[in-house]
């Protein structure tokens, strides 16, 4: 299973909730030198913009992965630039406001943001 497929499978689970941060971080746990349970726990409080509408959890986890993979400021800046270009914002509140303006439902919106983060991460880690 690819990381993209694993990420979507986590988002689709109904027995356990995987927030946006966890849905990006868990498939990349090995890159970070973490086991899946530790990655799940690490990402627990970063969903919904650190529970405050701040930086999107998918963005936060991607930056964690880049750091643990030994990537520096250049890759982090590139990630944020690409994510913002594709999604028009980095903050959860702004992303959710745009979702409301489009009439999109919450889960499909966040699933799309997670896919975007995973795709950009895969490109930057090559």
SULNOR-V663064 format. One record per residue. N is the residue number from 1. SS is DSSP state (~ for helix, > for strand, _ for the rest). Layout:
n->N ss->SS
n->N ss->SS
This chain:
n->1 ss->_
n->2 ss->_
n->3 ss->~
n->4 ss->~
n->5 ss->~
n->6 ss->~
n->7 ss->~
n->8 ss->~
n->9 ss->~
n->10 ss->~
n->11 ss->~
n->12 ss->~
n->13 ss->_
n->14 ss->_
n->15 ss->_
n->16 ss->_
n->17 ss->_
n->18 ss->_
n->19 ss->_
n->20 ss->~
n->21 ss->~
n->22 ss->~
n->23 ss->~
n->24 ss->~
n->25 ss->~
n->26 ss->~
n->27 ss->~
n->28 ss->~
n->29 ss->_
n->30 ss->_
n->31 ss->_
n->32 ss->_
n->33 ss->_
n->34 ss->_
n->35 ss->_
n->36 ss->~
n->37 ss->~
n->38 ss->~
n->39 ss->~
n->40 ss->~
n->41 ss->~
n->42 ss->~
n->43 ss->_
n->44 ss->_
n->45 ss->_
n->46 ss->_
n->47 ss->~
n->48 ss->~
n->49 ss->~
n->50 ss->~
n->51 ss->~
n->52 ss->~
n->53 ss->~
n->54 ss->_
n->55 ss->>
n->56 ss->_
n->57 ss->~
n->58 ss->~
n->59 ss->~
n->60 ss->~
n->61 ss->~
n->62 ss->~
n->63 ss->~
n->64 ss->~
n->65 ss->~
n->66 ss->~
n->67 ss->~
n->68 ss->~
n->69 ss->_
n->70 ss->_
n->71 ss->_
n->72 ss->_
n->73 ss->~
n->74 ss->~
n->75 ss->~
n->76 ss->~
n->77 ss->~
n->78 ss->~
n->79 ss->~
n->80 ss->~
n->81 ss->~
n->82 ss->~
n->83 ss->~
n->84 ss->~
n->85 ss->~
n->86 ss->~
n->87 ss->~
n->88 ss->_
n->89 ss->_
n->90 ss->_
n->91 ss->>
n->92 ss->~
n->93 ss->~
n->94 ss->~
n->95 ss->~
n->96 ss->~
n->97 ss->~
n->98 ss->~
n->99 ss->~
n->100 ss->~
n->101 ss->~
n->102 ss->~
n->103 ss->_
n->104 ss->_
n->105 ss->_
n->106 ss->~
n->107 ss->~
n->108 ss->~
n->109 ss->~
n->110 ss->~
n->111 ss->~
n->112 ss->~
n->113 ss->~
n->114 ss->~
n->115 ss->~
n->116 ss->~
n->117 ss->~
n->118 ss->~
n->119 ss->~
n->120 ss->~
n->121 ss->~
n->122 ss->~
n->123 ss->~
n->124 ss->~
n->125 ss->~
n->126 ss->_
